[in-house]
Amino acid sequence: MVKWKEIRTHPKATTFAVVAVVLIALGAGLSISFYSDLQERQPTKIAPLAKHADIKKSTLETFAQSLNTTLPSDLSPYSNSTCSVPAGDWVKTENLKPGVKMTMKSWHNFDIASPRGSVLWLDKTSVSCGQIVGIHASSHLISEAPAGKRTFEALRIGWYGGSGARIVWKSKAIKLKMQKTPIVKNAERMVETNWKTTMSFTVGKGWTPGFYLIASVSPRGVIESVAPLVVRAPLASSKLVLVHSTLTWAAYNTYGGRSLYLGPGGSIVGRRLERSRIVSMDRPIEGSGALHLDRDGITLVQFLEKEGINTDQIADTDLHQWPSISNRYSGIVFSGHAEYFTRRMFDTIAADRNQGINLAFLGANNAYWQTRVAASPTGEFRRVIVYRKTTEDPVTSNRAVTVEFQDPHVNTPPNLLTGTRTSGVHVYGNLHAVDIPQWLKIPAKSAIEGVSGDSEINATVKGAAQPPNVHVLFTGKLDFRDTLPSTEEEISKFDKLPIAETVWFTTPSGAAVFSASITTWTCNLLPSCVSRAVPGSTESLLQSITKQVLNLWQTKAVGSSLK
């Protein structure tokens, strides 16, 4: 078992917290790669991307038209989970079990972004009990960690009296070999490791459904690297389903020197040109990708289970493959930064809303990039494709080309779903209450204070795509954190003084929609988040709002009764 008091942390927790904020924030601009040696080994010249003439633009989809969206068909038959779930308040029952010897402070200081000694990835992101998962691992930067055999452990993330996780499986010790990361030569600049399977494990029937980290552990009992795994519950074990944003985590992942944002190079312009157009899940997760996993996955699940809110969990790729899953719930929840959606996901969420299923977006910058997925050698939907330019993308269909959903070539803006659009990136400041409804039991003069500079925000817009009667709960005029040339391109897209607006609205089906409009909302629910920044009063306020929304959203079409 892990010696949790020795869990790997940054030498100075306060310094790491600052670094973590920078890493997350710079994911869209100055993403930091921990593989400078790999960058130096990259070929100086890679085949350029083929370009073609621009495609035709699309007509704007109106909110009224979106009310006719129907549920896409499943891509394959869905086999319901065989995992067992305790009767009644199963999350509370699960969290009575003993956890690891950690605290929320331990999680806050846990250096998840910079693996040392060993790294791993899994050949599956979402499974049911009885399925076999392959671990692909390698020794890594062994000069900075003890030599010797490693073990693997499965940690189920939850509350467990404040420890944050419990161990449900442990492997035998194994000597890891160094597996090479190929030098990138493809025009799409994709990093994919193609490592051999180190060992496999079976998800046992006793594994309680939920969110897991599979960890590689040093001979001294220190966690060196983690990989996420969703264990699905039998459908409708809860009234809510949480969709984990694995596509977004993959987009920000910097392993091997490239993400969907940056690649190697001496200048920002050069690094942007060298970014991947396709990223693979067949590689370890580090840097900004790992920090998004921490902020948007670990912290929210710990909060949900602390509050005893029964929630089934799936990956966004599950939603893409089997839209029918979501139709079994009263409410669908997205975490802090669900930035990458496939068109099938977008249509699924619109169709669910049209059938009275409530939506809770506990973040901002949702459904921003229209994304495609493709298979890797290990399985379906393992590659995430985003070219960002219509003239580079070999696919020319308006419903599949990988640009912003609000781009004129697609013209299906995210406010169709959320009632808001992205209004600022890397901003900080405070929000004040505007109009607190009867159903939300918080003080009328509440304030959200201390929004950190790694935040992205949303605000309402005018136009035919905007839902009618969107109610603003909180608003604030925020400041940009950065003035670096690397972010001027992003800043130029938005108002010079960006507005953040937390909103809610109802639809003709009775579905209620909540949009937090701040990407760091979920991070600030508990002190376990690596980049938590708000004062205690704001943490309590965010907790109260989140609990009330999610409890109400467990009633289908709850919007019909909200005032």
N, C-alpha and C positions, 0 to 999 in steps of 0.2 A: 504494500500500500504506500501511496505517496506520503512523504514526510512533509506535510503541508506547511509547516513553519519555514521550510526551506524553498518554498515555491519561488520560481525565478521572478525577481522584480528588478526594476531599474534601480541603480545605486541610490538615486535620490528620487523619492516618490513625487515630490513637488515638481522637480525638473521634468520627470517623465510625463506628468499630467500636462505640462505646457507643451512638450514635444508632441504628445498625442494629439492635442488640439490642432497643432500646426499640420501634422500628418493628415488628419481627417480633412481639414479645410483645404489643403493643397492637393487633395486627390483630383480635383478638377483643374488644377493649374500647375503646381509645382510638386507633383507626386514624387516622393523620395524612394529610390530603389536601394535595397540593401544588397544588391548584387553588382557592385561597381566592377568587380573582376569580370563578370559576364558581359557587362557593357563594353569593356575594353576589348573583349574577344569577338565582338560582333563584326561582321564584314563591313568594310567602309562603303560598299556599294551593294544594294539589294535591288532586284528587279523592280522597276517602277510599276505602280498600279495602272492598269489599263483604264482609259477614260472614254466616255462616249457623250453624245449630245444630250442635252437636258431633256427631262420628261415633262409632260404637260402637268399643269397645276390642277388641283381639285377644287370643287366647290365646297365652301364652308358647310360643315354639318351643323345644323341647328339643334338646340336642346329639344325642341319639339320633335324633330326627326329621330333623335336618339331614343325617344320613348318607344319607338317601334323596333329597337334592336332585340333580336332573339338569341337564345343560347346556342352557341356552336355545338356541333356534334363531337362526341369523344373521338379521339384518334385511335383508340383501341379499347376493348372491353375492360372495365375496371373490376378488379378483384378486391372485395372488401377486406379490411384488415382483420387478421386473426388474433391480434393482441387482446388480452383480457383487461377490462377496466372495472375497478371496484364500483359497486352500486352507490347511488346517491352522490354526495359531494366528493367525487373521486380524487380531485386535486388535494382537498384537505386530508383525506385518508393517506394519500401518497406522501404528503409532506410531514406526516408524523414519524416517518422512518428516519433513522439517524443519518446525518450528513457528514461531509468531510470536515476536517479541522481547519475551517477557514471562516473569515468574517467578511462583511461588506467592504471593509477597508482593505483586506487582502485582495479581493477582486479588483478594487480600484487601482491597486499598485501592480497588478499582474501584467507583465510585459508580454502581451499576446502578439504584438506586431513584429517582433524581431527574434525569430527562432534561433537557437544556438544548440549545437550538439547533434540534433536530428531534426528531420522534417518529414511530413507525410501528407498524402491525400487519399481520399476514398473513391472507389469506383461507382459509388451511389450517393445521392444526396437525400433521398427519401425512400423509406422502406416500411414493410410490415413485418410482424413477427414471423420467424421461420425463414426469412430471406438471408442469403449469404452476402457479406460485404467484404471486398478485398481491400487490404491496406497496402499502399505503395509507399515505401519509406526509404530514406537514405540518410547516411551520416552527413553532417553539415557543420562547417566551421568548428570542427572537433578540437582545434587548438584553443578554443574559448570554452570548452566544456570537458568534463572528465571522459576518458576513454572507458570502454567496457560495454557490456550488453545493455540493451534497452528493453523496456516492457511497454505494453500498450494498455490503456484503461479507457473504459466507457463511463463518462460522467453525465448523469442526467441532471440538467439544469432545473432548478426550482428554488424553493425557499429553505426548507429543512432547518427551521429554527434560526435562520440568519446565516447559515453556512454557505448557502447558494448552490449546492450540488450534492449528489451522492454517487458513489461508485457502484455500478451494477455488474461489471465484468473486468477481468484482468487477464492478460496473456502471460505466457511463459516468457522468460528473458531470451533475447535473441541478439546476436551480433549483427549489426547493420553494416552493409557495404556502401561505398560511395557510388551512387547512380548518377550518371552525367545528365546535365541539362543541355539539350542540343543547341548548337549555334543557329540562330535564326537566319534562314535564307529565303523563306517564302515571301512573296510580294505582300501578303496580308500581315506579315510580321507577327505571326502567331507563335507564342511560346507554349509548347506541349511536351511534357517530359517523356512519355512512353516508357515509364519505368515498369520493371517486372513486379509481379505481386510478391510482397514480402511475407504476408500471411493473411489468412481469412478468418472471419468469425461469423457465427450465426446469431442473428438477433433472436434471443430466446423468448419463449412465451411469457416468461416472468418479467420481461422488460416493459415497464409502464410506458405507454405512449407519451411523446413529448419531444423536447429539444435536447440533443446530446452533443457533447464534445468528445471525440476520440483523441486521446492525448498520448504522445510519446513521452516516456519518463526515463530520466537518466539513472545510472546506478546509485546515485545519491538520493533518489526519490524526488527529483525536481522535474516539473513539467517543462519540456523544451519546445513543443509545437503542438498545435491542435488542428482538427478538421471537424466541420459541422456535420451533423446527421439528424434528420427528422425521422422519428418513428411514428407512423400514422395510427390514429385510433380508429376503431370501427365507426363508420359514418354516423353522425348525429349522436355521438357519445356526450357531446356538449351542444349548447345552442349557439355558441360562437366558434368561428374558425379563424385562426391567425395564419396569415400567409407570409412565410419567410422570404425575404428578397435575395435569393441566391444569385440571381442574374446581376444584381447591383454589386454584391460582394465580389463576383468574378470580374466585373468591369473595372473595379478599383484595385484589384489584386496586382501587386507589383513584382511578384516572383519572376525571376529570370530577366529582370531589367525592363519589362514593358507592361503597360496596362492599356486600357482603351483611351487613356489620356496622354501618356508620354512614353517615349523610348529613350535610348541613349543619345548623347550628343552634347556639344559644348554650349549651345544656346537654347533658349526657350523655343524659338521658331524651329530650330533643327530637331529638338526633342519631340515637338508636336508632330512634325512630319514623320517621325520614326515610331509613332504610337502604333499599337496593334489595331487592326480593323476587325480581327477575330481574336477572342481570348478563350482559353480552354480551362475547364474545371479539372483537367488532368494535370494538375500541378499543385504544390502546397500553397497555402494562403498566407500572405504577409503584408506588411505596410498598411496602406489605407484600406485595403480589402479586409484585413483582419480587424482593423479598428471599427469599421462599419459593422462587422459581425458582433463585436463587443457591444457597441452602442445600440444597435437596432435589434439584436437577437437576445443576447445574454441578459441584459438589464431588464428588458420588457418582460421576458418569461419569468425572471425572478420576482418581479413586481406582481404579475398576474397570480402566481402561485402563493405569494405572501398574502394576497387579499382573498385567496380561495375562489378565484373566478375560473370556473371550469371552461377550458378552451381547448378544442382540438387544434392540431397544428399540421400544416402542409407546406411544401415548397411551392414557389411560384411556377416551377416547371410542372408540378402536378396540376395546377390550375390550367396551364397551357395544354397538357395532354388530356385531362379529364375535366372539362368544364362542369359536368354533372355533379361533381363533388360538392361544389359550392352551393348548389341548389337545395341541399339538405339542411341548411342552417338558417337561423334567424338574423344573424349578423356576421359580416366579414370584416376582419381587422387587418390593417396594414401598419407596419412599424414606421420608424422615423424617416427612411429614405428609400422608398420604393420607386426608384427613378427609371428603371428599365422594365418595360412591358412589351410582350408580343401583342400583335393585333388581336389574337385569339383571347388573350387575357383581358384586353380593353373591352372587347365585345361581351365577354362573359360577365364582367362586373356591371356593365350597363344593363344587360339582360336580367341579372339578378336583382338589381335595383328596381327594374320595371315590374318585378314580381313581388315587390314588398320586402325584399331583403335589405336590411339596414347596412350602412357602410360607415366605418370609422377609419379615417386616415390620421394616424397619430404622428404626423410629421409634415413634410413639405416636399416640393419638387417631385411629386408623384406622376407616374405615367408620362415622363418627359420625352424619352427616346423610344420610337417605334423600333422594336428589336426583333431579330430573327434568331432562331436556334437551329443547331444541326448536330448530328451524331459525331462522336469521336470514336476511336478504336475500342473504348470500353463501354459505350452505350449511347442511348438516344439523348438528345437535348443537352449535350455536354459542352458544346461550343456556342459562344455568344457572339453574334455578328452585329456590328454597328459601324458603318462606313462614315456616317455623318454628312456625306455629300451625295447628292443624287447622281452626279456625273461620274463618281467613282464606283458606286454600287452596281454590280452586274445585274441585279434584279431591278426591273423598272416598273413593277406594279406599284401603284400608289398606296395600296393596302399592305405592302410588304417592304417598300424601300426604307432603309434605315436612317431616317432623319427625325427631327423633332415631330411629335404628334401635331403641334401647332404650325409647323412649316406649311407654307401654301401648297406644297406638292401633296400633302396629306390632309391638312385642314380639318383634323379631328382633335381639337384642343382639349387638354386635360380638365379644364373647368367644366366640361360636360359631365364629368364624374364628381369632381371635388368642389365645384363652385368657386375655385380660385386658380390662379396661375402663378408660376414662379415670378417673383418681383425683385429678388435680390439674392446675391451669393456672397458669402463671407461677410456677414453683417452682424452688428451687435447693438444692444440697447434695451429699452423697456417697452412694455405694452400696458395700456390701461383699459379698464372695462368700459364698454359702450352700452350694451343692452343685454342684461342678464335675464333670461326668461324664467317663468315660474318653476319650470321643471328642474332647473339647475340650482341647487341649494348652496350658493356661495354668496359672500357679501357683495353688495351692488357696486362697491368701490374697490374691488379687488384689482391687483396689479401683478403682472408677470415681469419680474425684474431680473436683470443680470443675464440676458440672452447673450451667449458667448459669440466671439467673432468667427467661429467655425460654422455658424448656422447659415442655412439657406431658408428663405421665407417665401410665402405665397400671399397674394392679395386678390380681391375681387376685380373683375373687369366688366366692361360694358360690351354688349353685342348679342347677336342672335344665338351664340353658343352658351351664353350664361343662363343658368337656371333662374327662374323668377323667385322672388321673395327669399333671397339669401340673407340671413340675419348675422350681423357682425357682433361677436361676443367681446373680442378684444382687438385693439388696434394700437399701432405705434409707428412712429417715423424713426427708422433706424439709421445707423451710420455704417459706411463701408470700412472694413478693417484694412484692406490692402490698397496701396497706390502703386504697386509694382507693375511694370509693363506686362507681366504674365497674366494679370487679371484685367487689364484695361479692355480686352475684347469682351469679357463677360460683363463688366460694368457698363459698357456702352449699350448693352441690350436693355438695360433697365433704367428706371428713373434715377436721377442723381441722388435723390433722397428717398430711398425705398420704403414702402409701406408694408407692414405685416398685419394680416387680419385673420384671426381665428373665427371660424364661421360654422353655422349649421343651417340646414334647410330640409324641407320635406318635398316629396314628389307625389304625383297623382296616384301612384300605387300605394301610398302610405309609408313608403320607405323613408327613414330618416338618415341624413348624411351629416357627419361631423368631420371637419377638417381643421386640425391643430395649426397648420401653416408654419410650423417651425421644425426643422429637421432634428434639433436636439431635444425635442419634447420628451421622448422616451428615455433618453440618456439621463435626464434630470429627475426621473421618478425615484431613483434610489442612489445612494452614495457608492454603489458598486461600479458604476460606469466610470471608465477611465478619464473622460473629459467632462465630468460633472462640474458645473460652474455656478449655479444659482444659489441664492441664500435659502435658509431653511423655510422661510415663509412661502417662497415660491414653490419649493419642492412640495410642501403640504398642499398648496393650491392645485398644482398639476396632478397630484395624487387624487385629490377629491374629485376634480373634473373627470379624470380618466375613469375612476371607479363608477361614478354616476352614469357616465355615457355608456360604459360597457354593461352595466347592470340593466339599464333601460333597453339597450339595443338587443337584449336577449328575447325581447318580444317582437315577433315579426310585425312589420308595418306599424311600428310604434309611433311613427310620425303623425298618424291620424289622431292621436290623443295628446300630443305635445302642444303646449301653448307658450 
